[in-house]
Amino acid sequence: MKTLIATTALVLTAFSASAMVDTSAIQQYAPNADVSALTDAEVNTLLSVIHSGDSEGEKRAVVQAFLK
């Protein structure tokens, strides 16, 4: 029983953490993008690009190319 409760708590924590990812930064670089269809890995990749040290123009080009 303890294992079931612990597993359920872990699943719910993982679900809520992935649901709370702020995608507004992606919308800033690609305003018309539908980010709801992206996987967690794709969102994380785009956020990594956005938070990189590249110029704003390079970030915008990569994000928009990724979403096409």
N, CA and C atoms as a LAMMPS dump frame, in Angstrom:
ITEM: TIMESTEP
0
ITEM: NUMBER OF ATOMS
204
ITEM: BOX BOUNDS ff ff ff
-5.0000000000000000e+02 5.0000000000000000e+02
-5.0000000000000000e+02 5.0000000000000000e+02
-5.0000000000000000e+02 5.0000000000000000e+02
ITEM: ATOMS id mol type element x y z
1 1 1 N 0.818 -1.189 0
2 1 2 C 0 0 0
3 1 3 C 0.863 1.254 0
4 2 1 N 1.941 1.223 0.786
5 2 2 C 2.835 2.371 0.837
6 2 3 C 3.475 2.626 -0.526
7 3 1 N 3.793 1.559 -1.231
8 3 2 C 4.394 1.697 -2.555
9 3 3 C 3.419 2.353 -3.52
10 4 1 N 2.168 1.972 -3.461
11 4 2 C 1.153 2.559 -4.327
12 4 3 C 0.994 4.052 -4.049
13 5 1 N 0.96 4.422 -2.8
14 5 2 C 0.829 5.835 -2.444
15 5 3 C 2.052 6.62 -2.892
16 6 1 N 3.232 6.067 -2.668
17 6 2 C 4.46 6.747 -3.062
18 6 3 C 4.544 6.902 -4.58
19 7 1 N 4.168 5.873 -5.304
20 7 2 C 4.183 5.925 -6.765
21 7 3 C 3.186 6.949 -7.286
22 8 1 N 2.005 6.973 -6.712
23 8 2 C 0.99 7.942 -7.117
24 8 3 C 1.461 9.366 -6.861
25 9 1 N 2.056 9.594 -5.712
26 9 2 C 2.566 10.926 -5.383
27 9 3 C 3.667 11.342 -6.359
28 10 1 N 4.53 10.416 -6.716
29 10 2 C 5.605 10.713 -7.656
30 10 3 C 5.059 11.057 -9.036
31 11 1 N 4.09 10.31 -9.503
32 11 2 C 3.481 10.568 -10.81
33 11 3 C 2.795 11.923 -10.821
34 12 1 N 2.055 12.226 -9.775
35 12 2 C 1.357 13.507 -9.71
36 12 3 C 2.328 14.672 -9.65
37 13 1 N 3.434 14.504 -8.946
38 13 2 C 4.454 15.551 -8.875
39 13 3 C 5.076 15.771 -10.241
40 14 1 N 5.399 14.713 -10.945
41 14 2 C 5.989 14.842 -12.278
42 14 3 C 5.013 15.484 -13.243
43 15 1 N 3.746 15.114 -13.161
44 15 2 C 2.728 15.682 -14.037
45 15 3 C 2.561 17.171 -13.781
46 16 1 N 2.479 17.564 -12.53
47 16 2 C 2.272 18.978 -12.221
48 16 3 C 3.497 19.799 -12.58
49 17 1 N 4.681 19.238 -12.464
50 17 2 C 5.896 19.972 -12.835
51 17 3 C 5.942 20.211 -14.339
52 18 1 N 5.555 19.222 -15.125
53 18 2 C 5.574 19.403 -16.571
54 18 3 C 4.457 20.325 -17.026
55 19 1 N 3.361 20.352 -16.298
56 19 2 C 2.244 21.213 -16.671
57 19 3 C 2.517 22.68 -16.362
58 20 1 N 3.484 22.95 -15.481
59 20 2 C 3.754 24.312 -15.063
60 20 3 C 4.855 24.992 -15.875
61 21 1 N 5.336 24.368 -16.921
62 21 2 C 6.378 24.971 -17.738
63 21 3 C 5.828 26.235 -18.389
64 22 1 N 6.551 27.317 -18.223
65 22 2 C 6.108 28.602 -18.76
66 22 3 C 6.563 28.711 -20.214
67 23 1 N 5.613 28.695 -21.115
68 23 2 C 5.926 28.757 -22.535
69 23 3 C 5.784 30.167 -23.108
70 24 1 N 5.599 31.155 -22.25
71 24 2 C 5.428 32.525 -22.741
72 24 3 C 6.684 33.03 -23.441
73 25 1 N 7.852 32.534 -23.05
74 25 2 C 9.087 32.936 -23.722
75 25 3 C 9.085 32.452 -25.166
76 26 1 N 8.557 31.269 -25.411
77 26 2 C 8.474 30.746 -26.779
78 26 3 C 7.534 31.623 -27.589
79 27 1 N 6.423 32.026 -26.987
80 27 2 C 5.465 32.891 -27.677
81 27 3 C 6.082 34.242 -28.027
82 28 1 N 7.043 34.685 -27.251
83 28 2 C 7.718 35.955 -27.535
84 28 3 C 8.52 35.865 -28.833
85 29 1 N 9.115 34.711 -29.091
86 29 2 C 9.942 34.534 -30.292
87 29 3 C 9.148 34.018 -31.486
88 30 1 N 8.02 33.37 -31.225
89 30 2 C 7.16 32.866 -32.296
90 30 3 C 5.712 33.093 -31.865
91 31 1 N 5.211 34.316 -32.073
92 31 2 C 3.903 34.704 -31.523
93 31 3 C 2.72 33.829 -31.932
94 32 1 N 2.723 33.269 -33.102
95 32 2 C 1.571 32.493 -33.569
96 32 3 C 1.758 30.988 -33.409
97 33 1 N 2.773 30.585 -32.688
98 33 2 C 3.073 29.157 -32.55
99 33 3 C 2.092 28.475 -31.602
100 34 1 N 1.719 27.25 -31.95
101 34 2 C 0.867 26.435 -31.096
102 34 3 C 1.769 25.539 -30.258
103 35 1 N 2.109 25.988 -29.064
104 35 2 C 3.03 25.24 -28.215
105 35 3 C 2.353 24.1 -27.472
106 36 1 N 1.034 24.025 -27.536
107 36 2 C 0.325 22.961 -26.83
108 36 3 C 0.611 21.586 -27.437
109 37 1 N 1.003 21.549 -28.687
110 37 2 C 1.272 20.277 -29.352
111 37 3 C 2.717 19.802 -29.172
112 38 1 N 3.556 20.606 -28.529
113 38 2 C 4.964 20.26 -28.357
114 38 3 C 5.145 19.281 -27.206
115 39 1 N 6.129 18.409 -27.348
116 39 2 C 6.474 17.499 -26.258
117 39 3 C 7.304 18.258 -25.231
118 40 1 N 7.475 17.661 -24.072
119 40 2 C 8.304 18.288 -23.036
120 40 3 C 9.738 18.478 -23.52
121 41 1 N 10.251 17.503 -24.246
122 41 2 C 11.617 17.598 -24.756
123 41 3 C 11.755 18.757 -25.742
124 42 1 N 10.759 18.928 -26.597
125 42 2 C 10.797 20.031 -27.564
126 42 3 C 10.718 21.384 -26.859
127 43 1 N 9.867 21.492 -25.86
128 43 2 C 9.765 22.742 -25.095
129 43 3 C 11.087 23.043 -24.409
130 44 1 N 11.69 22.025 -23.809
131 44 2 C 12.972 22.221 -23.129
132 44 3 C 14.063 22.635 -24.107
133 45 1 N 14.055 22.072 -25.307
134 45 2 C 15.031 22.454 -26.326
135 45 3 C 14.86 23.913 -26.704
136 46 1 N 13.619 24.325 -26.932
137 46 2 C 13.369 25.72 -27.298
138 46 3 C 13.737 26.668 -26.173
139 47 1 N 13.442 26.303 -24.94
140 47 2 C 13.799 27.159 -23.813
141 47 3 C 15.314 27.244 -23.639
142 48 1 N 16.018 26.18 -23.956
143 48 2 C 17.483 26.212 -23.914
144 48 3 C 18.035 27.186 -24.946
145 49 1 N 17.448 27.17 -26.121
146 49 2 C 17.86 28.108 -27.166
147 49 3 C 17.586 29.54 -26.719
148 50 1 N 16.414 29.764 -26.154
149 50 2 C 16.012 31.107 -25.745
150 50 3 C 16.913 31.645 -24.634
151 51 1 N 17.352 30.78 -23.751
152 51 2 C 18.184 31.212 -22.629
153 51 3 C 19.678 31.119 -22.931
154 52 1 N 20.013 30.845 -24.18
155 52 2 C 21.421 30.769 -24.559
156 52 3 C 22.002 32.177 -24.717
157 53 1 N 23.261 32.248 -25.002
158 53 2 C 23.93 33.532 -25.147
159 53 3 C 23.897 34.089 -26.557
160 54 1 N 23.151 33.467 -27.437
161 54 2 C 23.063 33.94 -28.82
162 54 3 C 22.348 35.286 -28.877
163 55 1 N 22.469 35.941 -30.016
164 55 2 C 21.773 37.215 -30.201
165 55 3 C 20.271 36.974 -30.315
166 56 1 N 19.497 38.018 -30.109
167 56 2 C 18.043 37.902 -30.181
168 56 3 C 17.582 37.452 -31.568
169 57 1 N 18.237 37.956 -32.613
170 57 2 C 17.882 37.562 -33.975
171 57 3 C 18.144 36.093 -34.241
172 58 1 N 19.279 35.595 -33.72
173 58 2 C 19.599 34.178 -33.897
174 58 3 C 18.603 33.296 -33.137
175 59 1 N 18.264 33.711 -31.921
176 59 2 C 17.287 32.949 -31.131
177 59 3 C 15.947 32.883 -31.862
178 60 1 N 15.497 34.028 -32.369
179 60 2 C 14.208 34.09 -33.067
180 60 3 C 14.238 33.184 -34.295
181 61 1 N 15.327 33.214 -35.054
182 61 2 C 15.436 32.39 -36.271
183 61 3 C 15.41 30.9 -35.931
184 62 1 N 16.127 30.504 -34.889
185 62 2 C 16.173 29.086 -34.518
186 62 3 C 14.809 28.617 -34.007
187 63 1 N 14.169 29.419 -33.158
188 63 2 C 12.861 29.033 -32.614
189 63 3 C 11.837 28.92 -33.741
190 64 1 N 11.805 29.889 -34.63
191 64 2 C 10.839 29.849 -35.714
192 64 3 C 11.116 28.704 -36.678
193 65 1 N 12.386 28.407 -36.951
194 65 2 C 12.724 27.281 -37.813
195 65 3 C 12.34 25.961 -37.169
196 66 1 N 12.535 25.858 -35.888
197 66 2 C 12.201 24.636 -35.158
198 66 3 C 10.701 24.361 -35.207
199 67 1 N 9.914 25.421 -35.141
200 67 2 C 8.457 25.275 -35.086
201 67 3 C 7.796 25.094 -36.443
202 68 1 N 8.539 25.254 -37.525
203 68 2 C 7.955 25.076 -38.871
204 68 3 C 7.846 23.636 -39.231
